Amino acid sequence: MQQLISSDKKLVLKKHVNAIHCTNLLTITQRKISNVFLYNAYHHLMDCDFFEIRVKDLCGMIGYTSRNYKALVDALRGLTTTAVEWGVLTTTKNLKRYILGLLSNSGIN
């Protein structure tokens, strides 16, 4: 398990242009949560399989001030059921297509 929280006032997450210019049905809360998850896991993607963040920290980083944790769980549920699809052009000019869930699993204690 790895937990990374930035204490910086301005958080910077650099993403590939195709990750920024996409069409999807994510709510703003889901998009913020996915960005926070990516930001916190980014530097350990190659050496960790599992990441966690405290609910308090997640809420602070996305500006979520409500105590309605059901809405937060619903947002997480939406991330686990959202499929992401992309294509990669190989050196032989064949298009390889990939599909996977945006978030494999999540939980709140």
Helices and strands as residue ranges (DSSP letters): H 17-20, H 28-41, G 42-44, H 55-62, H 69-80, E 83-89, E 95-101
